[in-house]
Every structure is written in C-alpha cells, then in structure tokens.
C-alpha cells in the first residue's frame, strides 16, 4: 500500500474511533496531526516482526506525547498488533485501550504514556541499553512541541548526545498548538531546531504531512542522535478542526463525523 493511501486509511480509522467513543471524547487534534508520521514509521521505517514481538533486535517506538493514540492504535491495527475488537473497545470501561497507551509488548506498545516528557528519557535509556548490548535496534521517541516546554526533554537530549546515542531518533510533532493555545504564546521556544543542535543532535526539519519525506529523514543514518522536526497542522484533514485548540480533546456529533469523513475521503 502506498503511504498516502495508508495515511488516508489511518485518518479515517482515527475519526471512526473518535466518533464511536461518544461522550467520552478523544484527542482529535494530535490524533490527526500525527497520521503521516505513523504511516511513515509503520509503513517503511520500523523494523519489527509481528511473529516475534519481543525480539531483542526490534526497533522501539516510544510515544511520549500520549495524546496521539487515535492514529497510534490505528497504525498498530494496520501492522497486525491490534485486532478490530481492540479498536472497538477504545475508551470503554475495563478496556486496555485508553486515551493514553498502556505498555503491552504483545500489542506493540513499548511505553505507558500520560506524564509528558517521561517517554523521551525512557527512550534514551532504551537506546543506551541497546547500544551497550550491541543490538542493531533503533529507538524512536515521538514528542510534542508543547511537550518541549518540559525540562526533562532537555536533560534527556543532553544525555543522548553525551552517550553518543546514534541509534536514537526523536520526532517532534510541531503542530504549533498545545492545550492552552499557541506554543509561541504559552512558552515561546524561539528556534526549536537550533536548540536541539545546541544539545548535540543532527536536526532535520520536514513537512510532517509528507510521508515519503518523513521516511527519508527517519531512515538516513548519522553519527549523532537525530531530531526530526515534523511541521504539522493540529486536526489535519478536517477543515473545522485544523489549527483550532478546542479540538485538542473533543467529541464528534454525527453531522461533524459525516462531514469530516467526507473531507478525508475526497482528498
């Protein structure tokens, strides 16, 4: 399947999940801004064996920004880690599949999300352990641009460079919005790329909605830790959600769901 078609399928799946969970609501903004990132990762970047889910040499994907589970779960289902029943249980009481992912290696989930910034330090520790054991694994950490307000992000970045973790790739979903508004207004990070460079990373800034460009940026090796800054739009693909902070977490009416689905299908 071509990556653009995969991305469309993931976006439709994310909308279906969001609509089906009803009044509980879901994180639609980040769920839609990260779609192409997950299409690139699961389509052509991550090395994994669905029949050997805990193989030591697998690539690890750590989701530090926990608000993107709509596209994350959809990608895990496409890859074969999750079943249709798993997806249908999203946000139902007693389910394993909540608004933040819970670690379950048999389901392809490496980390329990929730506390922002902790995923990046966990991923850095994984990368260091893999390097010390001589494994071929790469470790990818997906963080948000709002999450980069957290001090632990920069402690983790400093450690990654200090330990020479050239098997560590950080992906920043730079959708320019966080819960309280524009990232430039909540905490202006100035030049995020220059910050990661100053902490010893090789930085690649790309169109976060072009999966082919993402694949190239994520697969190109370096002697340094890598930071891929993916410029995205929160709520991408749905006109009334794009760039609107209200859709950080929201519910979908039937009319909104129909309109959103039609817009995605007709691209």
Protein Blocks (a to p, Z undefined) as FASTA:
>chain_A
ZZklmmmmmmmmmmmmmmmnmmnopafklmmmmmmmmmmmmmmmcgcdfklmmgfkbccd
ddfblmlmmmmmmmmmmnopacfklmmmgopahiabdfbdcddfknopabdchiehklmm
mmmmmmmmmmmnopabdcdddddfklmmpmklmmmmmmmmmnopakbccddddehpafkl
cfklmocgkjmklmmmmnopacddddfkbmklmmmmmmpccfbdcdddddddehihiakl
gopaklmpccddfklmmmmmmmmmmZZ
